[in-house]
Amino acid sequence: FDKMVDSTTKKTLAAIPLLKTRAGPQDGDPWMDRLKEEYMSLIQYVKTNKEADNDWFRLESNKQGTKWFGKCWYIHNLMKYEFDVEFEIPVTYPDTAPEIAIPELEGKTAKMYRGGKICLTEHFKPLWSRNVPKFGIGHAMALGVSYYGYSKYLQCISFVILCLHSCRMCIWYTYIHVSIWCPNCIHCF
C-alpha cells in the first residue's frame, strides 16, 4: 500500500469510512445492509471533499443499487469539463471491484478502453483485493477515478500544441467537445 499511493491519497482514503458487510447484489437483505454502508461512506467522502474544496463528482444508483451513474468534473485553466460516469456492481462484489467508465473519454488515452472503462489492473485491483470487504464505491472513485485515472487522463486530454510552419504559427487547443484549429494548416487535421 505504501508504494502504490502518495501521502495525499492515503489521507483521502483514511477519511472514507470503511465498510463491514461482505455482501453482493444477489445476497438479499445483507446487500441492503451493504448498500446503506456504501451510501454512508459516499456521503462522508463527498462531505470531506467539499470541506477541502475538492468537490468533483456526484453519484446515484437505481433502486437495487446495482447500476450507478452520475457526473464527475475537472477544472483546468478556469474551464470546467464535466463527464458522465457510470458502472455496474459485479455479481461477485465486493470481491470484484466495479469497472468505472467515463464514456466520453473512450479511446482518448491508452488507459481508457471498452466504452470508456478505466484501466485499473496495475495498481487498483491488487489494493482492492487486499481490502475486501472494507473498500467500497467511495474507495473505487478515490483510487480508480480520482487518483489513478481522472486527473492523469484529463491532463493528457487538455493540451496545447504549438505548430510552427513556414506558412504561419498555428496554435491548436484541443479539449473534449471543443476543438479550435487553424483551417489553413495541414498539420492540424
C-alpha positions, 0 to 999 in steps of 0.5 A: 500500500505504501508504494502504490499511493502518495501521502495525499491519497492515503489521507483521502482514503483514511477519511472514507469510512470503511465498510463491514458487510461482505455482501453482493447484489444477489445476497438479499437483505445483507446487500441492503445492509451493504448498500446503506454502508456504501451510501454512508461512506459516499456521503462522508467522502463527498462531505470531506471533499467539499470541506477541502474544496475538492468537490468533483463528482456526484453519484446515484444508483437505481433502486437495487443499487446495482447500476450507478451513474452520475457526473464527475468534473475537472477544472483546468485553466478556469474551464470546467469539463464535466463527464458522465460516469457510470458502472455496474456492481459485479455479481461477485462484489465486493470481491470484484471491484466495479469497472468505472467508465467515463464514456466520453473519454473512450479511446482518448488515452491508452488507459481508457478502453471498452466504452470508456472503462478505466484501466485499473489492473496495475495498481487498483485491483491488487489494493482492492483485493487486499481490502475486501470487504472494507473498500467500497464505491467511495474507495473505487472513485478515490483510487480508480477515478480520482487518483489513478485515472481522472486527473492523469487522463484529463491532463493528457486530454487538455493540451496545447500544441504549438505548430510552427510552419513556414506558412504561419504559427498555428496554435491548436487547443484541443479539449473534449467537445471543443476543438479550435484549429487553424483551417489553413494548416495541414498539420492540424487535421 
